Amino acid sequence: MEEFITSLTAMSLNTQSAYRSDVELFAQWVSDEHDAHRPDVVTRSMVKQYLAFLTNTKPTENAKGTHAKRTIARKLAALRRYYSWRLRQSDKKIENPTVGVRAPSGEGRLPRILNADQLDALLTGSELEDEPVWRSARDVAIVELLYGSGLRVSELCTLDLANIDVKNKAASVWGKGSKERRVPLNEPTVAAIDLWMNHRHELAVATPTGSTAQTRNPLFFNERGKQLTPRDVRRILDRRSIDPTHPHALRHTFATHLLDNGADLRAVQELLGHANVVTTQRYTHVSKERLQSAYLSSHPRA
């Protein structure tokens, strides 16, 4: 397993972790259900039965529904990747049990877009009257970056001070597959970062010695001086939001608002760091739905 995970060099750590879990869960299931303890004895029928099992069972004991189709498709993708790797590593000819197996088809969910009130609450945090100034400044800068530049939460958490070019209103971001891209910073984002920088020293801690530590100077960190994690960011949004909000919803809103206002699809693709424009096209569906909704609610003959 460790060798397989090491081979996933183009994938993010989160994807590597998901693939590890997917393959290990399948190995456990096929061992329990079919007494199959080696990858080379797994058959196509076993893989199909596993997908059927996932389709009809809950992901956890207390979950309300069954596994989402997108989740099942990812689990199959992990098995395909694993067996492709096995074939390359094996000296003898072995069968690939994932060949010809299809995941359940179905429409993917459209991205959730935040409305004006939800955005305003995240940006102002109006109900957080007793909040320290440093925390308010940090959290507003985080929200502005997620919405103003469309960053993934993992990209935001790994930002260093050296990645921010306030003078040229841009940031260098390391995205999926360790690909770097440069994204623009709008005026409110630059102002929010400037304000945070005025208070950042209140939380900064001494940098430990060592070559690795000396090269890391995170833009954001928590009360203990540790670099923020995606979970930390989720807690920040939960504290400021009027509705449960995921950090990715701000990225969705960023892309949809750009398309609503006439941005080119290819430009949005570049800003989001999508390798394939098909991934970006789903936002056009959201944009069209919003236009249709506005038409139906506004036109007297709709």
VENQUIDA-V777891 format. One record per pair of residues at least 6 apart in sequence whose C-alpha atoms are under 6 Angstrom apart, sorted by the first residue. I is the first residue (numbers start at 1). J is the second residue. Records with the same first field share a line. If there is no record, write none. Layout:
I=J, J
//
This chain:
10=177
11=177
12=176, 177
19=78
22=75
30=36
31=37
43=97
44=97
57=66
58=65, 66, 67
59=67
73=103
80=98
112=249
113=253
121=241
122=240, 241
123=140
125=240
134=199
137=196
138=196
141=192, 193
144=189
146=250
147=250, 251, 254
150=251, 254
153=230
157=228, 229
159=218, 219
160=217, 218, 219
161=219
163=171, 172
164=171
165=171
169=184, 185
170=183, 184, 185
171=182, 183
172=181, 182
173=180, 181
174=180
203=225
204=225
205=225
221=227, 228
222=228
256=283, 287
260=287
269=280
296=302
//
